[in-house]
Amino acid sequence: MTSVISRLLNRKTSFRQLTAYHVNRLFYTIRNSDEYNADGIDIFTQDWDNLLILDACRYDYFADQSDLDGTLSTRISRASATREWVGANFTDRQLHDVVYVSANPNYRKVADEIGAEVHAYIDVWRDDTLVGEENTIVPPETVTEHALSAAEEYPNKRLLVHYVQPHYPFIGPTGKEHFDPTATLKEVSAKYDLTDDRLDRAYRENLDFVLDEAERLLEKLHGKTVVSADHGELLGERLSPLPLRAYGHPNGVYVDELVEVPWLVHQNGERREIVSEEPVERDDTKDEALEEQLRNLGYMT
């Protein structure tokens, strides 16, 4: 907690804002005593062959912008942040019929601690084309290519594909011009005088990028594909009980903007026969590169 306060103070956050923020966090912590949102869905008991996760994708923005082919409805997530979502869905489970292709390293960070195991886990952010780039954020097209390769290599497994976007940092023209990619949304809101319109445009640009890649997968993957999200995003909404504007996705805060996620179902050809098999050999190395990648996404590792 001390490190969080220090970072916020260093960003010139006023004491009044800081106090209001922590009062609101305490309010939601007391209200939500469970380790995760008990009203949310268990993603692995849902019916799908392929599940595409758009990180931090709000349902309302998805419904407004998406023209993906399929039937759209809503679901409630078990979490308001990715690591909480990983814990809520993967803890103490042997998911030997699942191949997880991810540009977000949170699963790799905690898998052993929570007793989780999948048939194969693919670290997209370790793609050779990204090595050495500063503040590397995996572009959605790189995730798509790895997902297609995994679908070919593991044709009889459920495929879970985790994109980074529309999660901050923003990679579109508005984001590159106005937003510091090394700061979290909360830090950015404290340091800069940003208009809601600018933030809205930057988030929508990120969403457009990943929707284009989701469309590619819908066209190429066989079986029943669902497009959803791990959680949503706060883009300046005012929380309770103190009406402070909030940004990002703090865990344990189960407001609509954070837990209401899209659930778009698309059918392409026959369903695949899914089988469970022993996991493939994995690389257990946890190195500084993993920690750096998490920091690039705004996580305090």
C-alpha positions as CSV (number, residue, x, y, z in Angstrom):
1,M,0.0,0.0,0.0
2,T,2.9,2.4,0.8
3,S,4.3,2.0,-2.7
4,V,1.0,2.9,-4.2
5,I,0.7,6.0,-2.2
6,S,4.3,7.1,-3.0
7,R,3.8,6.7,-6.7
8,L,0.6,8.7,-6.6
9,L,2.1,11.4,-4.6
10,N,5.1,11.6,-7.0
11,R,2.6,12.2,-9.7
12,K,1.4,15.3,-7.9
13,T,-1.9,13.8,-6.8
14,S,-3.4,16.0,-4.1
15,F,-3.9,14.6,-0.6
16,R,-7.6,15.2,-1.0
17,Q,-7.8,13.1,-4.1
18,L,-5.7,10.4,-2.5
19,T,-7.9,10.2,0.5
20,A,-11.1,10.0,-1.5
21,Y,-9.6,7.3,-3.7
22,H,-8.8,5.0,-0.7
23,V,-12.1,5.7,1.0
24,N,-13.9,4.5,-2.2
25,R,-11.6,1.4,-2.4
26,L,-12.4,0.6,1.3
27,F,-16.1,1.0,0.6
28,Y,-16.0,-1.7,-2.2
29,T,-13.7,-4.0,-0.2
30,I,-16.1,-4.1,2.7
31,R,-19.1,-4.6,0.4
32,N,-17.4,-7.5,-1.6
33,S,-16.0,-9.9,1.0
34,D,-15.4,-12.8,-1.5
35,E,-12.1,-13.3,-3.2
36,Y,-13.9,-12.6,-6.5
37,N,-17.2,-11.5,-7.8
38,A,-19.5,-14.4,-7.0
39,D,-22.2,-13.1,-9.4
40,G,-19.8,-13.6,-12.4
41,I,-19.5,-16.6,-14.8
42,D,-17.1,-19.4,-14.7
43,I,-15.6,-19.2,-18.2
44,F,-14.7,-22.8,-18.4
45,T,-18.2,-24.1,-17.7
46,Q,-19.5,-22.0,-20.7
47,D,-20.0,-23.6,-24.1
48,W,-17.2,-22.6,-26.5
49,D,-14.5,-24.1,-28.7
50,N,-12.6,-20.8,-28.9
51,L,-12.8,-17.9,-26.5
52,L,-11.3,-14.6,-27.5
53,I,-10.6,-12.2,-24.5
54,L,-10.3,-8.5,-25.2
55,D,-8.6,-7.1,-22.2
56,A,-10.4,-4.3,-20.4
57,C,-13.3,-4.2,-22.9
58,R,-16.5,-2.7,-21.7
59,Y,-19.8,-4.1,-23.0
60,D,-21.3,-0.7,-23.8
61,Y,-18.3,0.3,-26.0
62,F,-18.2,-3.1,-27.7
63,A,-21.9,-3.0,-28.5
64,D,-21.5,0.5,-30.0
65,Q,-18.5,-0.2,-32.1
66,S,-18.5,-3.9,-33.0
67,D,-19.9,-5.2,-36.3
68,L,-18.6,-8.7,-35.8
69,D,-20.8,-11.5,-37.1
70,G,-22.6,-13.3,-34.3
71,T,-25.2,-13.0,-31.6
72,L,-24.3,-10.5,-28.9
73,S,-25.4,-10.6,-25.3
74,T,-23.8,-9.7,-21.9
75,R,-22.2,-11.7,-19.1
76,I,-21.0,-10.6,-15.7
77,S,-17.3,-11.2,-15.1
78,R,-15.9,-12.7,-11.9
79,A,-13.4,-9.9,-11.6
80,S,-12.6,-6.3,-12.3
81,A,-8.9,-6.8,-13.0
82,T,-6.9,-9.5,-14.9
83,R,-5.0,-11.1,-12.1
84,E,-8.2,-11.4,-10.1
85,W,-9.9,-12.9,-13.2
86,V,-7.1,-15.5,-13.5
87,G,-7.5,-16.5,-9.9
88,A,-11.3,-16.6,-10.1
89,N,-11.3,-18.9,-13.1
90,F,-8.1,-20.9,-13.0
91,T,-7.5,-21.7,-9.3
92,D,-7.0,-25.4,-8.5
93,R,-8.0,-26.5,-12.0
94,Q,-6.4,-29.0,-14.3
95,L,-7.5,-27.6,-17.7
96,H,-5.8,-30.2,-19.9
97,D,-8.2,-29.5,-22.8
98,V,-7.3,-25.8,-23.0
99,V,-4.5,-24.1,-24.9
100,Y,-4.0,-20.5,-23.6
101,V,-2.5,-18.0,-26.0
102,S,-1.9,-14.8,-24.1
103,A,-0.3,-11.3,-24.5
104,N,-1.0,-10.6,-20.8
105,P,1.5,-12.4,-18.5
106,N,-0.7,-12.4,-15.4
107,Y,-1.5,-16.2,-15.8
108,R,2.2,-17.0,-16.0
109,K,3.0,-14.9,-13.0
110,V,0.6,-16.7,-10.7
111,A,-0.2,-20.1,-12.2
112,D,1.9,-22.2,-9.8
113,E,0.7,-20.2,-6.7
114,I,-3.0,-20.9,-7.6
115,G,-2.5,-24.5,-8.7
116,A,-3.5,-23.9,-12.3
117,E,-2.5,-26.0,-15.2
118,V,-3.5,-25.9,-18.9
119,H,-2.5,-28.3,-21.7
120,A,-0.2,-25.5,-23.2
121,Y,0.5,-21.9,-22.5
122,I,1.9,-19.6,-25.2
123,D,3.6,-16.3,-24.1
124,V,2.9,-14.1,-27.1
125,W,4.8,-11.2,-25.6
126,R,8.0,-13.3,-26.0
127,D,7.6,-13.2,-29.8
128,D,11.0,-12.7,-31.4
129,T,9.9,-9.7,-33.5
130,L,9.2,-7.8,-30.2
131,V,12.5,-8.4,-28.5
132,G,14.5,-5.3,-27.6
133,E,11.7,-2.8,-28.3
134,E,11.1,-0.2,-25.6
135,N,7.9,-0.5,-23.6
136,T,6.8,-3.4,-25.7
137,I,3.0,-3.8,-25.9
138,V,2.0,-6.8,-28.0
139,P,0.0,-5.6,-31.1
140,P,-3.2,-7.5,-31.8
141,E,-2.0,-8.9,-35.1
142,T,0.8,-10.7,-33.4
143,V,-1.7,-12.4,-31.0
144,T,-3.8,-13.4,-34.0
145,E,-0.8,-15.1,-35.8
146,H,0.1,-17.1,-32.6
147,A,-3.6,-18.1,-32.2
148,L,-3.8,-19.4,-35.8
149,S,-0.6,-21.3,-35.3
150,A,-1.9,-22.8,-32.0
151,A,-5.2,-23.8,-33.7
152,E,-3.2,-25.7,-36.3
153,E,-0.9,-27.3,-33.8
154,Y,-3.7,-28.2,-31.3
155,P,-6.8,-28.9,-33.4
156,N,-8.5,-30.9,-30.6
157,K,-8.2,-28.4,-27.8
158,R,-10.3,-25.5,-26.6
159,L,-8.4,-22.3,-27.6
160,L,-8.3,-19.4,-25.2
161,V,-6.9,-16.2,-26.9
162,H,-6.1,-13.2,-24.7
163,Y,-5.4,-9.9,-26.5
164,V,-4.1,-6.9,-24.6
165,Q,-6.2,-4.2,-26.3
166,P,-8.3,-2.2,-25.6
167,H,-6.3,-2.2,-22.3
168,Y,-4.1,0.9,-21.8
169,P,-1.4,1.8,-23.1
170,F,-3.2,3.2,-26.1
171,I,-1.5,2.5,-29.5
172,G,-3.7,4.6,-31.8
173,P,-2.9,8.2,-33.0
174,T,-4.7,9.9,-30.1
175,G,-3.0,7.7,-27.5
176,K,0.5,8.2,-28.9
177,E,0.0,11.9,-29.0
178,H,-1.5,12.5,-25.6
179,F,-0.8,9.6,-23.3
180,D,2.4,8.5,-21.5
181,P,2.7,4.8,-22.3
182,T,4.8,4.2,-19.1
183,A,2.0,5.4,-16.7
184,T,-1.2,3.8,-15.6
185,L,-4.5,5.5,-16.5
186,K,-4.9,6.5,-12.8
187,E,-1.4,8.2,-12.9
188,V,-2.2,9.9,-16.2
189,S,-5.4,11.3,-14.8
190,A,-3.5,12.8,-11.9
191,K,-0.6,14.3,-14.0
192,Y,-2.4,15.7,-17.0
193,D,-5.5,17.8,-17.6
194,L,-7.1,15.3,-20.0
195,T,-10.6,15.8,-21.4
196,D,-13.0,12.8,-21.3
197,D,-13.3,13.2,-25.1
198,R,-9.6,12.6,-25.6
199,L,-9.6,9.5,-23.4
200,D,-12.8,8.2,-25.1
201,R,-11.2,8.5,-28.5
202,A,-8.0,6.8,-27.4
203,Y,-9.9,3.9,-25.9
204,R,-12.1,3.5,-29.0
205,E,-9.0,3.4,-31.3
206,N,-7.5,0.6,-29.2
207,L,-10.8,-1.2,-29.4
208,D,-11.0,-0.8,-33.2
209,F,-7.5,-2.4,-33.6
210,V,-8.4,-5.5,-31.7
211,L,-11.9,-5.9,-33.2
212,D,-10.2,-6.1,-36.7
213,E,-8.1,-9.0,-35.4
214,A,-11.0,-10.7,-33.7
215,E,-12.8,-10.6,-37.0
216,R,-9.8,-12.4,-38.6
217,L,-10.1,-15.2,-36.1
218,L,-13.8,-15.5,-36.4
219,E,-13.4,-16.1,-40.1
220,K,-10.6,-18.7,-39.7
221,L,-11.2,-20.6,-36.5
222,H,-13.6,-23.6,-36.7
223,G,-16.3,-24.4,-34.3
224,K,-18.1,-22.2,-31.8
225,T,-16.2,-19.0,-31.0
226,V,-17.1,-16.5,-28.3
227,V,-15.7,-12.9,-28.1
228,S,-15.7,-11.6,-24.5
229,A,-13.5,-9.7,-22.0
230,D,-11.9,-10.4,-18.6
231,H,-13.2,-7.1,-17.2
232,G,-14.1,-3.6,-18.3
233,E,-12.5,-0.2,-17.7
234,L,-13.3,3.0,-15.8
235,L,-12.9,6.1,-18.0
236,G,-13.7,8.9,-15.6
237,E,-16.9,7.7,-14.1
238,R,-17.7,8.8,-10.6
239,L,-17.8,6.1,-7.9
240,S,-19.4,5.9,-4.5
241,P,-19.5,7.0,-1.8
242,L,-17.3,9.9,-2.7
243,P,-17.9,11.2,-6.2
244,L,-14.2,11.1,-7.3
245,R,-13.6,10.3,-11.0
246,A,-12.1,6.9,-11.4
247,Y,-9.8,5.4,-14.1
248,G,-8.5,2.0,-14.9
249,H,-9.7,-1.3,-13.3
250,P,-9.0,-1.7,-9.6
251,N,-9.8,-5.2,-8.4
252,G,-12.7,-5.8,-6.1
253,V,-14.8,-2.9,-7.5
254,Y,-17.8,-4.6,-9.1
255,V,-19.6,-1.7,-10.9
256,D,-21.2,-2.2,-14.3
257,E,-18.4,-0.5,-16.2
258,L,-16.0,-3.1,-14.8
259,V,-17.9,-6.4,-14.7
260,E,-20.4,-6.2,-17.5
261,V,-18.6,-7.7,-20.5
262,P,-19.7,-8.7,-24.1
263,W,-20.5,-12.2,-25.0
264,L,-20.7,-12.5,-28.8
265,V,-21.2,-16.0,-30.2
266,H,-20.1,-17.0,-33.7
267,Q,-20.4,-20.4,-35.4
268,N,-18.1,-21.4,-38.2
269,G,-18.6,-24.9,-39.5
270,E,-18.8,-28.0,-37.4
271,R,-17.9,-28.2,-33.7
272,R,-14.5,-29.6,-33.0
273,E,-13.9,-32.8,-31.0
274,I,-12.2,-31.6,-27.8
275,V,-10.0,-34.1,-25.9
276,S,-8.0,-33.7,-22.7
277,E,-4.4,-34.7,-22.7
278,E,-1.4,-34.4,-20.4
279,P,0.2,-30.9,-20.6
280,V,3.2,-30.3,-22.9
281,E,6.5,-29.5,-21.3
282,R,6.6,-25.8,-20.3
283,D,9.3,-23.2,-19.6
284,D,9.1,-22.4,-15.9
285,T,11.5,-19.5,-16.0
286,K,10.2,-16.4,-14.3
287,D,12.6,-13.7,-15.3
288,E,13.0,-9.9,-15.2
289,A,11.4,-9.7,-18.7
290,L,8.1,-11.0,-17.3
291,E,8.2,-8.5,-14.5
292,E,9.0,-5.7,-17.0
293,Q,6.2,-6.7,-19.3
294,L,3.7,-6.6,-16.4
295,R,5.0,-3.1,-15.5
296,N,4.5,-2.0,-19.1
297,L,0.8,-2.9,-18.7
298,G,0.6,-0.8,-15.5
299,Y,0.7,-3.7,-13.0
300,M,2.7,-3.4,-9.8
301,T,4.5,-6.8,-9.8
